[in-house]
Amino acid sequence: MQRRVECESAGLAVFQQVTQLIRQLCCNRRRLERVGSGQSVDETFEIFLFAGLLFVHSCHYRCGHRQERALLPMRDANPALTKPVVNWVIIAATAAVFLMVQPRDGEEANEFFYRQAAIPCEVTTGDPLTIGEIEGGSCSSEPGNPVFPEKSVFFAVLASMFFHGGWAHIIGNLWVLLIFGNNVEDAYGRAGFLILYLAAGLAATAGHILFQPASVEPVVGASGAIAGVMGAYLVLFPAARVVGFIPPFIFWTLAVPAWAFLGFWLIQQFFLAGRETNIAWQAHVAGFVAGVFVSLVLRERLKERIAAHQHRAWGGRMRWN
Protein backbone atom coordinates (compact mmCIF):
# COMPACT_ATOMS: atom_id res chain seq x y z
CA MET A 1 0.00 0.00 0.00
CA GLN A 2 1.25 3.41 -0.90
CA ARG A 3 2.33 5.45 2.09
CA ARG A 4 1.27 9.06 2.45
CA VAL A 5 3.59 12.01 2.84
CA GLU A 6 5.24 12.01 6.23
CA CYS A 7 4.49 14.51 8.97
CA GLU A 8 7.74 16.36 8.48
CA SER A 9 6.44 18.23 5.45
CA ALA A 10 3.27 19.22 7.26
CA GLY A 11 5.28 20.35 10.28
CA LEU A 12 7.54 22.45 8.06
CA ALA A 13 4.55 24.18 6.48
CA VAL A 14 3.10 24.98 9.91
CA PHE A 15 6.48 26.20 11.10
CA GLN A 16 6.87 28.55 8.13
CA GLN A 17 3.46 30.12 8.64
CA VAL A 18 3.88 30.63 12.35
CA THR A 19 7.43 32.00 12.10
CA GLN A 20 6.17 34.57 9.61
CA LEU A 21 3.60 35.59 12.22
CA ILE A 22 6.35 35.75 14.84
CA ARG A 23 8.35 38.22 12.78
CA GLN A 24 5.34 40.46 12.26
CA LEU A 25 4.34 40.50 15.92
CA CYS A 26 7.73 40.59 17.59
CA CYS A 27 9.99 42.65 15.35
CA ASN A 28 9.30 45.87 17.28
CA ARG A 29 8.89 44.43 20.75
CA ARG A 30 10.99 45.87 23.54
CA ARG A 31 12.62 43.65 26.09
CA LEU A 32 10.50 42.99 29.13
CA GLU A 33 11.50 42.22 32.67
CA ARG A 34 10.58 38.67 33.62
CA VAL A 35 8.46 38.66 36.75
CA GLY A 36 10.35 37.34 39.74
CA SER A 37 13.85 37.52 38.28
CA GLY A 38 16.40 40.02 37.11
CA GLN A 39 16.90 38.44 33.70
CA SER A 40 15.99 40.65 30.76
CA VAL A 41 14.12 38.72 28.10
CA ASP A 42 11.59 39.37 25.40
CA GLU A 43 9.00 37.09 26.94
CA THR A 44 6.43 37.67 24.23
CA PHE A 45 8.98 36.56 21.66
CA GLU A 46 9.77 33.45 23.74
CA ILE A 47 6.11 32.49 23.90
CA PHE A 48 5.49 32.86 20.18
CA LEU A 49 8.77 31.24 19.17
CA PHE A 50 8.32 28.30 21.50
CA ALA A 51 4.75 27.74 20.37
CA GLY A 52 5.59 28.29 16.72
CA LEU A 53 8.27 25.63 16.75
CA LEU A 54 6.12 23.24 18.73
CA PHE A 55 5.09 20.14 16.82
CA VAL A 56 4.69 17.82 19.78
CA HIS A 57 3.24 14.28 19.54
CA SER A 58 1.20 15.56 16.65
CA CYS A 59 0.62 12.38 14.66
CA HIS A 60 -2.45 10.49 15.73
CA TYR A 61 -1.27 8.20 12.97
CA ARG A 62 -3.19 6.70 10.15
CA CYS A 63 -1.86 3.35 8.99
CA GLY A 64 1.43 3.42 10.87
CA HIS A 65 3.34 6.30 9.27
CA ARG A 66 6.53 7.65 10.75
CA GLN A 67 6.98 11.25 11.84
CA GLU A 68 9.68 13.82 12.59
CA ARG A 69 9.24 16.35 15.36
CA ALA A 70 10.39 19.93 15.39
CA LEU A 71 10.34 20.35 19.18
CA LEU A 72 9.74 18.31 22.29
CA PRO A 73 9.28 19.83 25.76
CA MET A 74 11.91 18.89 28.32
CA ARG A 75 9.93 19.24 31.54
CA ASP A 76 7.53 21.42 33.46
CA ALA A 77 8.27 23.38 36.63
CA ASN A 78 5.40 21.70 38.46
CA PRO A 79 6.48 18.76 40.64
CA ALA A 80 4.02 15.96 41.31
CA LEU A 81 2.47 15.81 44.77
CA THR A 82 1.74 12.06 44.73
CA LYS A 83 3.17 9.04 42.98
CA PRO A 84 1.61 8.97 39.50
CA VAL A 85 1.10 5.21 39.50
CA VAL A 86 -1.56 5.10 36.77
CA ASN A 87 0.46 7.38 34.52
CA TRP A 88 3.45 5.06 34.89
CA VAL A 89 1.26 2.00 34.20
CA ILE A 90 -0.16 3.56 31.03
CA ILE A 91 3.34 4.43 29.83
CA ALA A 92 4.64 0.93 30.61
CA ALA A 93 1.65 -0.80 28.99
CA THR A 94 1.91 1.30 25.83
CA ALA A 95 5.64 0.65 25.57
CA ALA A 96 5.10 -3.07 26.12
CA VAL A 97 2.52 -3.25 23.32
CA PHE A 98 4.86 -1.42 20.96
CA LEU A 99 7.86 -3.58 21.81
CA MET A 100 6.26 -6.99 22.24
CA VAL A 101 2.92 -7.10 20.42
CA GLN A 102 2.75 -4.99 17.27
CA PRO A 103 5.02 -5.36 14.24
CA ARG A 104 6.67 -2.09 13.28
CA ASP A 105 7.68 -2.31 9.63
CA GLY A 106 6.48 -3.39 6.23
CA GLU A 107 3.40 -5.28 5.15
CA GLU A 108 3.29 -7.19 8.42
CA ALA A 109 2.68 -3.92 10.29
CA ASN A 110 0.02 -2.85 7.77
CA GLU A 111 -1.78 -6.16 8.14
CA PHE A 112 -1.63 -5.89 11.94
CA PHE A 113 -3.18 -2.42 11.92
CA TYR A 114 -5.97 -3.47 9.56
CA ARG A 115 -6.64 -6.49 11.74
CA GLN A 116 -6.46 -4.79 15.16
CA ALA A 117 -6.77 -0.99 14.91
CA ALA A 118 -9.75 1.34 14.65
CA ILE A 119 -10.93 2.19 11.13
CA PRO A 120 -13.62 4.89 10.65
CA CYS A 121 -15.49 2.97 7.94
CA GLU A 122 -15.76 -0.08 10.19
CA VAL A 123 -17.09 1.97 13.10
CA THR A 124 -19.72 3.73 10.99
CA THR A 125 -20.91 0.51 9.31
CA GLY A 126 -20.33 -1.82 12.25
CA ASP A 127 -18.61 -4.40 10.03
CA PRO A 128 -14.95 -5.22 9.28
CA LEU A 129 -13.56 -4.08 5.93
CA THR A 130 -13.84 -6.20 2.83
CA ILE A 131 -10.98 -6.76 0.40
CA GLY A 132 -12.74 -4.50 -2.09
CA GLU A 133 -12.84 -1.62 0.41
CA ILE A 134 -9.17 -2.01 1.29
CA GLU A 135 -7.98 -2.26 -2.31
CA GLY A 136 -10.37 0.43 -3.55
CA GLY A 137 -9.59 2.79 -0.70
CA SER A 138 -13.24 3.69 -0.11
CA CYS A 139 -16.02 2.67 2.22
CA SER A 140 -18.92 0.77 0.67
CA SER A 141 -22.37 -0.18 1.83
CA GLU A 142 -22.39 -3.18 -0.50
CA PRO A 143 -22.20 -6.58 1.25
CA GLY A 144 -18.98 -8.51 0.97
CA ASN A 145 -16.68 -10.95 2.70
CA PRO A 146 -14.69 -9.31 5.51
CA VAL A 147 -10.92 -9.74 5.35
CA PHE A 148 -10.78 -10.20 9.13
CA PRO A 149 -14.25 -11.47 10.10
CA GLU A 150 -13.19 -12.14 13.71
CA LYS A 151 -12.28 -8.49 14.30
CA SER A 152 -14.08 -6.67 17.12
CA VAL A 153 -14.69 -3.29 15.52
CA PHE A 154 -15.47 -1.40 18.71
CA PHE A 155 -12.79 -3.01 20.87
CA ALA A 156 -10.34 -1.89 18.20
CA VAL A 157 -11.16 1.73 19.08
CA LEU A 158 -9.80 1.14 22.57
CA ALA A 159 -6.86 -0.95 21.39
CA SER A 160 -5.73 1.73 18.94
CA MET A 161 -4.74 4.00 21.83
CA PHE A 162 -1.88 1.61 22.57
CA PHE A 163 -0.58 1.20 19.00
CA HIS A 164 2.01 3.53 17.44
CA GLY A 165 3.46 4.06 14.01
CA GLY A 166 7.15 4.20 14.89
CA TRP A 167 9.81 5.10 17.42
CA ALA A 168 9.41 8.87 17.06
CA HIS A 169 5.67 8.55 17.46
CA ILE A 170 5.73 6.55 20.69
CA ILE A 171 8.69 8.37 22.28
CA GLY A 172 7.10 11.76 21.61
CA ASN A 173 3.72 10.68 22.96
CA LEU A 174 4.98 9.01 26.11
CA TRP A 175 7.41 11.83 26.88
CA VAL A 176 4.58 14.36 26.78
CA LEU A 177 2.41 12.09 28.93
CA LEU A 178 5.28 11.76 31.41
CA ILE A 179 5.53 15.57 31.67
CA PHE A 180 1.84 16.45 32.00
CA GLY A 181 0.20 13.28 33.26
CA ASN A 182 1.58 13.26 36.79
CA ASN A 183 0.01 16.60 37.76
CA VAL A 184 -3.32 15.72 36.18
CA GLU A 185 -3.31 12.45 38.11
CA ASP A 186 -2.74 14.48 41.28
CA ALA A 187 -5.97 16.31 40.56
CA TYR A 188 -8.12 13.44 39.32
CA GLY A 189 -6.86 10.63 41.51
CA ARG A 190 -5.85 7.28 40.09
CA ALA A 191 -9.24 5.97 39.01
CA GLY A 192 -10.37 9.36 37.76
CA PHE A 193 -7.20 9.84 35.73
CA LEU A 194 -7.61 6.47 34.02
CA ILE A 195 -11.23 7.30 33.17
CA LEU A 196 -10.21 10.73 31.82
CA TYR A 197 -7.45 9.21 29.69
CA LEU A 198 -9.65 6.54 28.13
CA ALA A 199 -12.62 8.89 27.69
CA ALA A 200 -10.44 11.49 25.95
CA GLY A 201 -9.05 8.79 23.67
CA LEU A 202 -12.55 7.64 22.75
CA ALA A 203 -13.66 11.24 22.19
CA ALA A 204 -10.63 11.80 19.99
CA THR A 205 -11.44 8.82 17.80
CA ALA A 206 -15.09 9.88 17.64
CA GLY A 207 -14.02 13.35 16.55
CA HIS A 208 -11.88 11.93 13.76
CA ILE A 209 -14.65 9.60 12.59
CA LEU A 210 -17.14 12.49 12.61
CA PHE A 211 -15.04 14.26 9.97
CA GLN A 212 -13.78 11.15 8.16
CA PRO A 213 -16.61 8.60 8.46
CA ALA A 214 -15.75 6.82 5.20
CA SER A 215 -12.00 6.53 5.71
CA VAL A 216 -10.59 3.03 5.38
CA GLU A 217 -7.22 3.86 6.91
CA PRO A 218 -6.40 2.57 10.40
CA VAL A 219 -6.05 5.27 13.06
CA VAL A 220 -3.46 4.52 15.74
CA GLY A 221 -1.78 6.38 18.55
CA ALA A 222 -2.31 7.75 22.04
CA SER A 223 -2.19 11.35 20.82
CA GLY A 224 -5.90 11.98 21.28
CA ALA A 225 -5.92 10.61 24.82
CA ILE A 226 -2.80 12.60 25.68
CA ALA A 227 -4.37 15.70 24.15
CA GLY A 228 -7.16 15.23 26.70
CA VAL A 229 -4.56 15.20 29.47
CA MET A 230 -3.07 18.37 28.01
CA GLY A 231 -6.49 20.02 27.98
CA ALA A 232 -6.99 19.14 31.63
CA TYR A 233 -3.54 20.52 32.44
CA LEU A 234 -4.43 23.80 30.73
CA VAL A 235 -7.50 24.23 32.93
CA LEU A 236 -5.80 23.21 36.18
CA PHE A 237 -2.26 24.59 35.81
CA PRO A 238 -2.36 27.43 33.26
CA ALA A 239 0.50 29.38 34.86
CA ALA A 240 2.92 26.45 35.29
CA ARG A 241 6.11 26.91 33.30
CA VAL A 242 6.96 24.50 30.49
CA VAL A 243 10.63 24.26 29.56
CA GLY A 244 11.86 23.11 26.17
CA PHE A 245 14.59 23.60 23.60
CA ILE A 246 14.85 24.17 19.88
CA PRO A 247 16.82 21.44 18.10
CA PRO A 248 19.70 21.43 17.46
CA PHE A 249 20.27 24.18 20.03
CA ILE A 250 19.96 21.95 23.07
CA PHE A 251 21.54 24.54 25.34
CA TRP A 252 19.02 27.24 24.39
CA THR A 253 16.07 26.54 26.66
CA LEU A 254 12.82 28.46 26.74
CA ALA A 255 10.33 28.59 29.61
CA VAL A 256 6.79 29.68 28.81
CA PRO A 257 3.45 29.47 30.64
CA ALA A 258 1.46 26.31 30.07
CA TRP A 259 -1.43 28.33 28.62
CA ALA A 260 0.87 29.61 25.85
CA PHE A 261 2.46 26.23 25.14
CA LEU A 262 -0.81 24.30 25.09
CA GLY A 263 -2.93 27.03 23.55
CA PHE A 264 -0.64 27.47 20.58
CA TRP A 265 -0.30 23.74 20.18
CA LEU A 266 -4.09 23.63 19.82
CA ILE A 267 -4.07 26.50 17.30
CA GLN A 268 -1.47 24.68 15.23
CA GLN A 269 -3.82 21.78 14.70
CA PHE A 270 -6.12 24.01 12.65
CA PHE A 271 -3.26 24.92 10.32
CA LEU A 272 -3.48 21.31 9.14
CA ALA A 273 -7.14 21.60 8.10
CA GLY A 274 -7.54 20.95 4.39
CA ARG A 275 -3.98 19.72 3.92
CA GLU A 276 -3.05 16.36 2.48
CA THR A 277 -1.51 14.90 5.61
CA ASN A 278 -1.54 11.70 7.62
CA ILE A 279 -2.18 13.64 10.84
CA ALA A 280 -5.64 13.09 12.30
CA TRP A 281 -5.75 16.63 13.67
CA GLN A 282 -9.47 16.37 14.39
CA ALA A 283 -8.67 13.66 16.93
CA HIS A 284 -6.23 15.98 18.70
CA VAL A 285 -8.79 18.78 18.89
CA ALA A 286 -11.59 16.48 20.06
CA GLY A 287 -9.43 14.89 22.75
CA PHE A 288 -8.17 18.29 23.93
CA VAL A 289 -11.68 19.75 24.08
CA ALA A 290 -12.90 16.71 26.02
CA GLY A 291 -10.14 17.20 28.60
CA VAL A 292 -10.91 20.92 28.90
CA PHE A 293 -14.66 20.36 29.22
CA VAL A 294 -14.48 17.68 31.90
CA SER A 295 -11.91 19.66 33.87
CA LEU A 296 -13.98 22.84 33.74
CA VAL A 297 -17.03 20.96 35.03
CA LEU A 298 -15.03 19.39 37.88
CA ARG A 299 -12.60 22.29 38.39
CA GLU A 300 -13.58 23.24 41.96
CA ARG A 301 -13.48 19.65 43.18
CA LEU A 302 -10.16 19.03 41.42
CA LYS A 303 -8.65 22.20 42.87
CA GLU A 304 -9.70 21.10 46.35
CA ARG A 305 -7.91 17.78 45.85
CA ILE A 306 -4.77 19.55 44.66
CA ALA A 307 -4.89 21.85 47.71
CA ALA A 308 -5.21 18.83 50.00
CA HIS A 309 -2.19 17.19 48.36
CA GLN A 310 -0.23 20.42 48.71
CA HIS A 311 -1.08 20.63 52.39
CA ARG A 312 0.10 17.06 53.00
CA ALA A 313 3.24 17.45 50.89
CA TRP A 314 4.31 20.92 51.99
CA GLY A 315 2.28 21.91 55.03
CA GLY A 316 3.50 19.06 57.21
CA ARG A 317 7.09 19.70 56.22
CA MET A 318 6.77 23.37 57.13
CA ARG A 319 5.38 22.51 60.58
CA TRP A 320 8.17 20.01 61.13
CA ASN A 321 10.81 22.64 60.34
C-alpha positions as CSV (number, residue, x, y, z in Angstrom):
1,M,0.0,0.0,0.0
2,Q,1.2,3.4,-0.9
3,R,2.3,5.4,2.1
4,R,1.3,9.1,2.5
5,V,3.6,12.0,2.8
6,E,5.2,12.0,6.2
7,C,4.5,14.5,9.0
8,E,7.7,16.4,8.5
9,S,6.4,18.2,5.4
10,A,3.3,19.2,7.3
11,G,5.3,20.3,10.3
12,L,7.5,22.5,8.1
13,A,4.5,24.2,6.5
14,V,3.1,25.0,9.9
15,F,6.5,26.2,11.1
16,Q,6.9,28.6,8.1
17,Q,3.5,30.1,8.6
18,V,3.9,30.6,12.4
19,T,7.4,32.0,12.1
20,Q,6.2,34.6,9.6
21,L,3.6,35.6,12.2
22,I,6.3,35.8,14.8
23,R,8.4,38.2,12.8
24,Q,5.3,40.5,12.3
25,L,4.3,40.5,15.9
26,C,7.7,40.6,17.6
27,C,10.0,42.7,15.3
28,N,9.3,45.9,17.3
29,R,8.9,44.4,20.7
30,R,11.0,45.9,23.5
31,R,12.6,43.6,26.1
32,L,10.5,43.0,29.1
33,E,11.5,42.2,32.7
34,R,10.6,38.7,33.6
35,V,8.5,38.7,36.7
36,G,10.3,37.3,39.7
37,S,13.9,37.5,38.3
38,G,16.4,40.0,37.1
39,Q,16.9,38.4,33.7
40,S,16.0,40.7,30.8
41,V,14.1,38.7,28.1
42,D,11.6,39.4,25.4
43,E,9.0,37.1,26.9
44,T,6.4,37.7,24.2
45,F,9.0,36.6,21.7
46,E,9.8,33.5,23.7
47,I,6.1,32.5,23.9
48,F,5.5,32.9,20.2
49,L,8.8,31.2,19.2
50,F,8.3,28.3,21.5
51,A,4.8,27.7,20.4
52,G,5.6,28.3,16.7
53,L,8.3,25.6,16.8
54,L,6.1,23.2,18.7
55,F,5.1,20.1,16.8
56,V,4.7,17.8,19.8
57,H,3.2,14.3,19.5
58,S,1.2,15.6,16.6
59,C,0.6,12.4,14.7
60,H,-2.4,10.5,15.7
61,Y,-1.3,8.2,13.0
62,R,-3.2,6.7,10.1
63,C,-1.9,3.4,9.0
64,G,1.4,3.4,10.9
65,H,3.3,6.3,9.3
66,R,6.5,7.6,10.7
67,Q,7.0,11.2,11.8
68,E,9.7,13.8,12.6
69,R,9.2,16.3,15.4
70,A,10.4,19.9,15.4
71,L,10.3,20.4,19.2
72,L,9.7,18.3,22.3
73,P,9.3,19.8,25.8
74,M,11.9,18.9,28.3
75,R,9.9,19.2,31.5
76,D,7.5,21.4,33.5
77,A,8.3,23.4,36.6
78,N,5.4,21.7,38.5
79,P,6.5,18.8,40.6
80,A,4.0,16.0,41.3
81,L,2.5,15.8,44.8
82,T,1.7,12.1,44.7
83,K,3.2,9.0,43.0
84,P,1.6,9.0,39.5
85,V,1.1,5.2,39.5
86,V,-1.6,5.1,36.8
87,N,0.5,7.4,34.5
88,W,3.4,5.1,34.9
89,V,1.3,2.0,34.2
90,I,-0.2,3.6,31.0
91,I,3.3,4.4,29.8
92,A,4.6,0.9,30.6
93,A,1.7,-0.8,29.0
94,T,1.9,1.3,25.8
95,A,5.6,0.7,25.6
96,A,5.1,-3.1,26.1
97,V,2.5,-3.3,23.3
98,F,4.9,-1.4,21.0
99,L,7.9,-3.6,21.8
100,M,6.3,-7.0,22.2
101,V,2.9,-7.1,20.4
102,Q,2.8,-5.0,17.3
103,P,5.0,-5.4,14.2
104,R,6.7,-2.1,13.3
105,D,7.7,-2.3,9.6
106,G,6.5,-3.4,6.2
107,E,3.4,-5.3,5.1
108,E,3.3,-7.2,8.4
109,A,2.7,-3.9,10.3
110,N,0.0,-2.9,7.8
111,E,-1.8,-6.2,8.1
112,F,-1.6,-5.9,11.9
113,F,-3.2,-2.4,11.9
114,Y,-6.0,-3.5,9.6
115,R,-6.6,-6.5,11.7
116,Q,-6.5,-4.8,15.2
117,A,-6.8,-1.0,14.9
118,A,-9.8,1.3,14.6
119,I,-10.9,2.2,11.1
120,P,-13.6,4.9,10.7
121,C,-15.5,3.0,7.9
122,E,-15.8,-0.1,10.2
123,V,-17.1,2.0,13.1
124,T,-19.7,3.7,11.0
125,T,-20.9,0.5,9.3
126,G,-20.3,-1.8,12.3
127,D,-18.6,-4.4,10.0
128,P,-14.9,-5.2,9.3
129,L,-13.6,-4.1,5.9
130,T,-13.8,-6.2,2.8
131,I,-11.0,-6.8,0.4
132,G,-12.7,-4.5,-2.1
133,E,-12.8,-1.6,0.4
134,I,-9.2,-2.0,1.3
135,E,-8.0,-2.3,-2.3
136,G,-10.4,0.4,-3.6
137,G,-9.6,2.8,-0.7
138,S,-13.2,3.7,-0.1
139,C,-16.0,2.7,2.2
140,S,-18.9,0.8,0.7
141,S,-22.4,-0.2,1.8
142,E,-22.4,-3.2,-0.5
143,P,-22.2,-6.6,1.2
144,G,-19.0,-8.5,1.0
145,N,-16.7,-11.0,2.7
146,P,-14.7,-9.3,5.5
147,V,-10.9,-9.7,5.3
148,F,-10.8,-10.2,9.1
149,P,-14.3,-11.5,10.1
150,E,-13.2,-12.1,13.7
151,K,-12.3,-8.5,14.3
152,S,-14.1,-6.7,17.1
153,V,-14.7,-3.3,15.5
154,F,-15.5,-1.4,18.7
155,F,-12.8,-3.0,20.9
156,A,-10.3,-1.9,18.2
157,V,-11.2,1.7,19.1
158,L,-9.8,1.1,22.6
159,A,-6.9,-1.0,21.4
160,S,-5.7,1.7,18.9
161,M,-4.7,4.0,21.8
162,F,-1.9,1.6,22.6
163,F,-0.6,1.2,19.0
164,H,2.0,3.5,17.4
165,G,3.5,4.1,14.0
166,G,7.2,4.2,14.9
167,W,9.8,5.1,17.4
168,A,9.4,8.9,17.1
169,H,5.7,8.5,17.5
170,I,5.7,6.6,20.7
171,I,8.7,8.4,22.3
172,G,7.1,11.8,21.6
173,N,3.7,10.7,23.0
174,L,5.0,9.0,26.1
175,W,7.4,11.8,26.9
176,V,4.6,14.4,26.8
177,L,2.4,12.1,28.9
178,L,5.3,11.8,31.4
179,I,5.5,15.6,31.7
180,F,1.8,16.5,32.0
181,G,0.2,13.3,33.3
182,N,1.6,13.3,36.8
183,N,0.0,16.6,37.8
184,V,-3.3,15.7,36.2
185,E,-3.3,12.5,38.1
186,D,-2.7,14.5,41.3
187,A,-6.0,16.3,40.6
188,Y,-8.1,13.4,39.3
189,G,-6.9,10.6,41.5
190,R,-5.9,7.3,40.1
191,A,-9.2,6.0,39.0
192,G,-10.4,9.4,37.8
193,F,-7.2,9.8,35.7
194,L,-7.6,6.5,34.0
195,I,-11.2,7.3,33.2
196,L,-10.2,10.7,31.8
197,Y,-7.4,9.2,29.7
198,L,-9.6,6.5,28.1
199,A,-12.6,8.9,27.7
200,A,-10.4,11.5,26.0
201,G,-9.1,8.8,23.7
202,L,-12.5,7.6,22.7
203,A,-13.7,11.2,22.2
204,A,-10.6,11.8,20.0
205,T,-11.4,8.8,17.8
206,A,-15.1,9.9,17.6
207,G,-14.0,13.4,16.5
208,H,-11.9,11.9,13.8
209,I,-14.6,9.6,12.6
210,L,-17.1,12.5,12.6
211,F,-15.0,14.3,10.0
212,Q,-13.8,11.1,8.2
213,P,-16.6,8.6,8.5
214,A,-15.8,6.8,5.2
215,S,-12.0,6.5,5.7
216,V,-10.6,3.0,5.4
217,E,-7.2,3.9,6.9
218,P,-6.4,2.6,10.4
219,V,-6.1,5.3,13.1
220,V,-3.5,4.5,15.7
221,G,-1.8,6.4,18.6
222,A,-2.3,7.7,22.0
223,S,-2.2,11.3,20.8
224,G,-5.9,12.0,21.3
225,A,-5.9,10.6,24.8
226,I,-2.8,12.6,25.7
227,A,-4.4,15.7,24.1
228,G,-7.2,15.2,26.7
229,V,-4.6,15.2,29.5
230,M,-3.1,18.4,28.0
231,G,-6.5,20.0,28.0
232,A,-7.0,19.1,31.6
233,Y,-3.5,20.5,32.4
234,L,-4.4,23.8,30.7
235,V,-7.5,24.2,32.9
236,L,-5.8,23.2,36.2
237,F,-2.3,24.6,35.8
238,P,-2.4,27.4,33.3
239,A,0.5,29.4,34.9
240,A,2.9,26.5,35.3
241,R,6.1,26.9,33.3
242,V,7.0,24.5,30.5
243,V,10.6,24.3,29.6
244,G,11.9,23.1,26.2
245,F,14.6,23.6,23.6
246,I,14.9,24.2,19.9
247,P,16.8,21.4,18.1
248,P,19.7,21.4,17.5
249,F,20.3,24.2,20.0
250,I,20.0,22.0,23.1
251,F,21.5,24.5,25.3
252,W,19.0,27.2,24.4
253,T,16.1,26.5,26.7
254,L,12.8,28.5,26.7
255,A,10.3,28.6,29.6
256,V,6.8,29.7,28.8
257,P,3.4,29.5,30.6
258,A,1.5,26.3,30.1
259,W,-1.4,28.3,28.6
260,A,0.9,29.6,25.9
261,F,2.5,26.2,25.1
262,L,-0.8,24.3,25.1
263,G,-2.9,27.0,23.6
264,F,-0.6,27.5,20.6
265,W,-0.3,23.7,20.2
266,L,-4.1,23.6,19.8
267,I,-4.1,26.5,17.3
268,Q,-1.5,24.7,15.2
269,Q,-3.8,21.8,14.7
270,F,-6.1,24.0,12.6
271,F,-3.3,24.9,10.3
272,L,-3.5,21.3,9.1
273,A,-7.1,21.6,8.1
274,G,-7.5,20.9,4.4
275,R,-4.0,19.7,3.9
276,E,-3.0,16.4,2.5
277,T,-1.5,14.9,5.6
278,N,-1.5,11.7,7.6
279,I,-2.2,13.6,10.8
280,A,-5.6,13.1,12.3
281,W,-5.7,16.6,13.7
282,Q,-9.5,16.4,14.4
283,A,-8.7,13.7,16.9
284,H,-6.2,16.0,18.7
285,V,-8.8,18.8,18.9
286,A,-11.6,16.5,20.1
287,G,-9.4,14.9,22.8
288,F,-8.2,18.3,23.9
289,V,-11.7,19.8,24.1
290,A,-12.9,16.7,26.0
291,G,-10.1,17.2,28.6
292,V,-10.9,20.9,28.9
293,F,-14.7,20.4,29.2
294,V,-14.5,17.7,31.9
295,S,-11.9,19.7,33.9
296,L,-14.0,22.8,33.7
297,V,-17.0,21.0,35.0
298,L,-15.0,19.4,37.9
299,R,-12.6,22.3,38.4
300,E,-13.6,23.2,42.0
301,R,-13.5,19.7,43.2
302,L,-10.2,19.0,41.4
303,K,-8.6,22.2,42.9
304,E,-9.7,21.1,46.3
305,R,-7.9,17.8,45.8
306,I,-4.8,19.6,44.7
307,A,-4.9,21.9,47.7
308,A,-5.2,18.8,50.0
309,H,-2.2,17.2,48.4
310,Q,-0.2,20.4,48.7
311,H,-1.1,20.6,52.4
312,R,0.1,17.1,53.0
313,A,3.2,17.5,50.9
314,W,4.3,20.9,52.0
315,G,2.3,21.9,55.0
316,G,3.5,19.1,57.2
317,R,7.1,19.7,56.2
318,M,6.8,23.4,57.1
319,R,5.4,22.5,60.6
320,W,8.2,20.0,61.1
321,N,10.8,22.6,60.3
